[in-house]
Each structure stands twice: as C-alpha cells, then as structure tokens.
Amino acid sequence: MTSTLPQPEHSDSPNWEEELDSAIFTFEDIQAELNYTQAKTALRNLVNNLDLNIQEKSGLEAEIADLETMLLKLESMVVQIAVFGMVGRGKSSLLNALVGQAVFETGPLHGVTRAEQKVNWRISEEAIGTLRVTLPATGQSQVELIDTPGLDEVDGETRAALAEQVAKQADLILFVISGDMTKIEQVALSQLREVGKPMILVFNKVDQYPEADRIAIYEKIRDDRVRELLSPEEIVMSAASPLVKTAVFRADGTKSIQLRQCHAQVDELKLKILEILHREGKALVALNSMLYADTVNEQVVQRKLMIREQNAKELIWKAVMTKAIAIALNPLTVVDILSSVVIDITLILGLSKLYGIPMTESGAVKLLQKIALSMGGIGASELLANLGLSGLKTLLGISASATAGVALVPYISVAITQAGVAGVSSYGIGQVTKTYLANGATWGPEGPKAVVSRILSTLDETSILNRIKDELLTKVRGRKQAKE
C-alpha cells in the first residue's frame, strides 16, 4: 500500500524558498547601499576637513587632487577597470573589442600606448547569448576602462610608477597574456596581486593556436604559473582581433590565401566582468576608494605632522633661547621669575595655534601649572636657580663696575648656569605641550605624569647647555661692550 502527500489546491501558493532568497537579496542590496553611502560621507568629510595651511598644502597638491578625484568617482559611481600586460599582447585591441569600437590606439609592431588612456563605457544591459545582465543603478553607473603602456617598455621606471598608481585606483584589473607566461609576466602579475584588487587573467589571441596547443597552454598557466595567485575562475580566454585564412580566387584561375579579421571573441570576458560588477560593483568602488583614500590621507597626515613638528621645534628653540637670554641678562630676581612665566605661556599659546587647537591665556596658565607639577625636579631646579643665583648674579653685576670688570667672569658663569636651567625647563615644557597638542589636546591613556616622564627621560641637558652657551656668551659680552 502506498500513500501520497496531499497536493496544494492552488498552484499560486507561496514559494517560501524564493521568498527567502528574495529577502536575502534585498537585504544585501540595502547593506551595500548603506556601505556605499557611508563611504561617500566619510570621504567627503575627509576632503572638506583636511585642515592644512598654505605651507602644509605645498607639495601635497597631487595627493589632495587624488582625494577629490576619488570623491568624484564615488559620487558618480564610476567603476575603473585597468588593463596591464607586456607589449604586443593585444591590450588595446581587447578594450576596443569590449567597447565595440576602435577608441584605443593600436599598432602591429611595438607598444603604441605611451600614456594612460581612458574611455567611459556606459552600461545599461548586455546580452550574452540568452543571458542578460543588468547593472544596479542603471543610468547612473558607468565603467571606465583604462589602458596602460606595456610593462616591458623602454623607460621602465616611469611605466612601473604609472602601473602602480593606476593599480591602486582601479577597482578591477585585467592582466593580458597571449601565450605561456614569461618570467617578467609572472613577476608583474605577482606584484599586481599584492595591490589586493580583484583580477582577471586574460589569455588573449587564442585564435593563433591549434585547439590542442591552446588547451595545453591554458592548463600549464592554470596549474603551474598562477596556481598560487589566481583561481581557475579568474582565467578567461579571448581573441580580441582574430584572423582567419580565406581563399581568394584570381581571374586567371589561381588561388591565394589571405588573412581576414573576423568578429572578436570576448563574450566570456565581458560576461565575467559584468557578473563581478553586478554582484559587487558598489562594494568594489566603495572599498577601493576608501583604501586608496586612506593611503593618500596617511601621506597628507605625515606631511602635515612633519611640517608642524619642524615648526614646533623652531618655536620651542626660539622660546628656549629667549628665556635663557632674558634670564642671563636680567639681574632682578622678581623680573626673572615673571619673564620666565610669560615666555612659557607665550610658548604654549604659540604651539596651540600651530596645532590648530584654540586656547585662552587662562587655559595656557592651567596647562603650564599641570606640566610644571608633573615635571617635578626640573621646575624646582628652575625656581631654586632663580631665587639663589639671581641674588648672586645681582651682586656680581654691581661689583663688576666697582672692580673694573674683574667680577664679570664669575657673573657670566652664574648667568649661564641660571640660563641653562631656565632653557632646559622651557625645552621640557615645550616638548610636553607639543605632545599634548599633537594628540588632540589629550594626554591619552597614560596620563600627564607618564607622558612628561617619558619625554623628560629623553632630554639631554648637557646638549642644550652646549647649544646655548656660545650664544649667551655673545649676548652678555655684547652688553658689556655696549656699556663701555
């Protein structure tokens, strides 16, 4: 006895499997759109908030322009496909076949692509046999095909730099060969693979090989040459400008063989490209744009920090010398202390302006107090030096006139000692302030004492004293000569 399951009464009952697939597909579309929108917002904020002054922008024009180009690419939903290969592999012919017209320059002998060439390939629908593939956002999306010079051109350094630049910006890379791969091609393919972009290896000009040879070459490439770099699904065969032999009969009855170009065989490649773009076009553009923007932004930030670091060092050293000279030349204790505080506050305000962090005078005073407390020994040394040495310096200064300059030598020695301690103090304050401001006006997880201790441990007081000694001597002697 057999039993059968009851059949549904209506043929239009819900197919839960299809409903689920549809829901998942819709969710993926929404997520891709959200990611794409977030990428646009992040890049737009980056471009609009570079916070560079004129000096910092100098030399970064190309990088800033690259960021703006990437933003335009995101806003216009442009997918960039770059083609690489050695001379004579048929790169330009392959692109012409994809576009459907001769827009890329080609030549029979040597590479004729001397610079990067681009063409916009607008896609709405493509019919390949009975399969139709439609890109999302039809009417807004566009594909940009980029042809590059041969990897083995004469001026290899220029070509390599161009290839690296294009590869970083491209969303998809086509690497074109026309037979078994050479060592140069294997190395170039490996280098491009390191860029981390999706890649298709195109075995072009397959029409030039008998079928058995073509299959043997393909298997050699697949199993040996690129086994560690590409999967079999990432290898396609094509004939961008195939030639067929045609018999021509003359009027006298003789026959000759001529080569005639026939239709390009690039359907498999075109389908592979469209499948990739349909499946993850927006994700590719968003991801690659952000990765490239991150690289450029890192260069901008490094340049910005380098210039600010240099300017900060100059500002700190100027404050060190100003404070040291002021202390050395001023015989009054109260004035010494007041001028020291004023110079330190001015230094903090100057550094805050340099790093683009607003700070009031009261804020600078509070920061100076916190740094001074954290600096401990150096702050105490400066205070003791000012209190003790200023009195001695004043007496020696007065007696120098009474003793016809005999007391000037010990006066200079005391002045340099006092100025050295003051200079080291300002140097430490400047370094700590610079670190604090460079971190966005925060001490970080370590806290102020840890930051101060780390910076103070790197100070070379002897070096600082040696640097200011000669200048202090010149200033002090100049003052003595002026009095005489």
PyMOL commands that set and color helices and strands:
alter all, ss='L'
color gray80, all
select helices_A, chain A and resi 16-48+54-57+61-76+91-99+156-169+183-193+206-208+211-225+232-234+267-329+333-354+361-375+377-402+408-438+448-456+461-483
alter helices_A, ss='H'
color red, helices_A
select strands_A, chain A and resi 78-85+117-121+125-128+131-134+142-147+172-177+199-203+235-237+243-249+255-261
alter strands_A, ss='S'
color yellow, strands_A
deselect
rebuild
show_as cartoon
